[in-house]
């Protein structure tokens, strides 16, 4: 991801509870992915509503789909997720990424004694 417009598209796609839940569920289901019906069951939403949300996530590039027999299997697009995270953190802490800490473990203490810097 190289521009703000792309980041906004991806973030706006995730800014809805069912879509965020669906994406997180697909991340957890890797590497196998999930059939649409199973995903709807796990999320407790109607298949037609899920189809709308998966289409939205697909347009943002966050999910991919493939046909397996009579089912469509959905998978999280990890490249798109990494691109978004990279875009959000590319200028992390004024070129000192160690200050950001371990993003996958929010309980990791961070170095809070960083000099103030101007906003972007």
N, C-alpha and C positions, 0 to 999 in steps of 0.2 A: 504494500500500500504506500503510495507515494504522495497522495494529496489529501487535503482536508475534506473535499467533497466525497471521496471514497470512504473515508473514516466516518463521516456523518451518515452516509447510507447504511453502513454496517451497524453503527451504534443505534440508529433509529429503528432498524429491524429488530434489535435486541431489546428495545425500550417498550416492550409489551410483555406482560406476565406469561401468557401461554407460549409465545415464541421463545422467550428466555428459558422457560422450563423445558421446552422441546429440545432446544439446542443443548442444554446441560445434560438432558437424558441421552441424547445421541452421543455426546462426548463420553459419557459413562459406558455406553454400549459398544464402544470400539474394541476390537477391530471388526466385529460382525455387523454392526448397524442394527436397525430395527425395521420390521415391516410396519407400514402405516397403521394397520389395525392394532398391532401390539402397542405401538407408541400412543395411540388414542386411548387404549385401555389403561395404560400406565398413568397417563396424564388425567384421565377421567373427563375427557372432552369428546364431543361428537366428531366422528370421522370427517364430516363436511367442514366443520370449523378447523380441524387440524389441517386439512388439505389447503385451506386458505392460508394458514400460518406457515406451512411448509413451503408454499409457493413464494411467500414473502421472503422467507429465509433463503430460498434458492436464488431469487433475484439479487439478493445482497451477496451471494457467493458463499454463504455460510454452511449450506448443506448440499450434498449431491444425492442423486438417486439412480438406482439401476433396477432393471426388472430381473427377478428370479422366479421363473415359472409364472404363477398367477399373482405374485406379490411384487410390490415395489419396495425395495429396501432403501432406507435413508441413512446417510452417514454424515457426521460432522466433517466439515472441510477444515482440517487442522492447519493447512497452509494459510487460509484466510484468517483464522484465529491468530496465528503467529504474526501475520502481517499487521493486524490491528494492534496487538500487544507491542510489537516493535515500533509502530508509528507512535503509539501513546507514550512510549518510554525512550524514544530515540535521543531526546535531549535531557534525559533524566539527570537531575541534580547537577546541572552545569558541567556535564562531562565526567562526573564521578559516579558511575552506576552503582558502586558499592554502597552508596548512601541509601539507595532505594531498597536495599535488603533483599531478602528472598521473597519474591512476589508470590510464590506458590505456598509460602508459609507465613501468613500475616502476623503470627505471634513472634516471629523473629525480631529481636530488638533492632532498631535503626539508629544510626548516628544522627542525633537531632542537632548537633552543634555545627551546622553548616552556615556559612555566611549568607546573609540575605542577598537576593539577586533581583534584578528588575523583572517585572512580569513580561510575558511575550506579547 
